[in-house]
Amino acid sequence: MFTPKIPPPDTAPTPGTSLVPPLTGLVHPPACTCHHTPIAPAPVPAAPVARPAVQLTPGSLVVVAAGGTAVVLIVGTVLVSMLLATAITAASVALCAVVLRSLLNRPNNR
């Protein structure tokens, strides 16, 4: 039931032939019947003038340095605050675990 159905050898296509016959002898009519003169190809634009590399003036260098410092400080502050929040949460969970353990171990000695 689950075995593949292989066609008999006389109907199976040979490896070198195609199931689709080749299209030969087809002639397509032109898109329009009017007589146009061929259009000249568009001229190739000239290569752009090579620009020099980015040049930083002393003022812009100070601005870039200040901006980089601000980004580092802000990202550092966010990361430290996330670490601090995680540490505070872990400490409070640990404290709750100790209190619950002491309450559950000796329920009669309160």
C-alpha positions as MATLAB code, in Angstrom:
seq = 'MFTPKIPPPDTAPTPGTSLVPPLTGLVHPPACTCHHTPIAPAPVPAAPVARPAVQLTPGSLVVVAAGGTAVVLIVGTVLVSMLLATAITAASVALCAVVLRSLLNRPNNR';
ca = [
       0.000    0.000    0.000;
       2.784    2.460    0.876;
       5.203    1.358   -1.819;
       5.891    3.851   -4.619;
       4.120    3.278   -7.894;
       6.742    3.118  -10.631;
       5.452    3.351  -14.214;
       6.199    0.448  -16.508;
       9.479    0.797  -18.426;
       7.773    1.396  -21.768;
       5.951    4.562  -20.576;
       8.700    6.053  -18.403;
      10.589    8.948  -20.047;
      14.235    8.374  -20.795;
      16.684   10.567  -18.886;
      17.814   12.467  -22.003;
      14.345   13.507  -23.208;
      11.990   16.181  -21.995;
       8.255   15.892  -21.493;
       7.721   19.342  -23.033;
       8.260   19.543  -26.801;
      10.581   22.354  -27.920;
       8.965   25.474  -29.374;
      10.337   26.012  -32.837;
       9.097   28.020  -35.753;
       7.200   30.584  -33.649;
       7.493   34.151  -34.909;
       6.237   36.935  -32.669;
       4.788   40.034  -34.311;
       6.370   43.370  -33.363;
       4.853   45.260  -30.437;
       3.644   48.061  -32.703;
       3.399   48.499  -36.451;
       4.497   52.136  -36.582;
       7.942   52.959  -37.963;
      10.156   54.444  -35.283;
      13.709   55.522  -35.609;
      15.938   53.786  -33.097;
      16.540   55.857  -29.997;
      20.152   56.550  -29.138;
      21.223   55.217  -25.771;
      21.343   57.729  -22.949;
      24.759   59.212  -22.337;
      26.663   57.701  -19.462;
      26.985   60.219  -16.628;
      30.488   61.231  -15.716;
      31.955   59.680  -12.616;
      31.431   61.864   -9.552;
      34.391   63.750   -8.271;
      36.064   61.802   -5.501;
      35.434   63.499   -2.202;
      38.145   63.639    0.407;
      37.761   61.628    3.576;
      35.804   63.077    6.484;
      37.767   65.905    8.015;
      37.129   66.837   11.611;
      37.713   70.379   12.706;
      38.739   70.969   16.327;
      35.204   72.077   17.206;
      33.542   69.050   15.659;
      36.117   66.768   17.290;
      35.131   68.151   20.705;
      31.449   67.608   19.891;
      32.073   64.015   18.799;
      34.122   63.296   21.930;
      31.451   64.831   24.186;
      28.705   62.881   22.435;
      30.618   59.617   22.766;
      31.253   60.286   26.444;
      27.569   61.025   27.017;
      26.527   57.808   25.296;
      28.986   55.748   27.345;
      27.804   57.343   30.593;
      24.123   56.849   29.807;
      24.561   53.224   28.730;
      26.729   52.553   31.793;
      24.140   54.088   34.100;
      21.368   51.981   32.609;
      23.388   48.779   32.886;
      24.454   49.475   36.479;
      20.879   50.264   37.501;
      19.672   47.009   35.943;
      22.370   45.087   37.796;
      21.449   46.834   41.048;
      17.763   46.034   40.570;
      18.641   42.381   39.997;
      20.822   42.304   43.128;
      18.135   43.896   45.304;
      15.515   41.472   43.991;
      17.777   38.484   44.638;
      18.514   39.659   48.187;
      14.828   40.165   48.995;
      13.912   36.738   47.598;
      16.691   35.159   49.665;
      15.468   36.941   52.809;
      11.902   35.793   52.177;
      13.143   32.238   51.682;
      14.986   32.296   55.025;
      11.960   33.674   56.877;
       9.599   31.150   55.306;
      11.989   28.315   56.070;
      12.220   29.300   59.709;
       8.440   29.600   59.972;
       7.778   26.247   58.328;
      10.455   24.314   60.240;
       9.226   25.226   63.746;
       5.535   26.063   63.600;
       5.016   25.462   67.350;
       7.872   27.658   68.609;
       6.571   31.086   67.756;
];
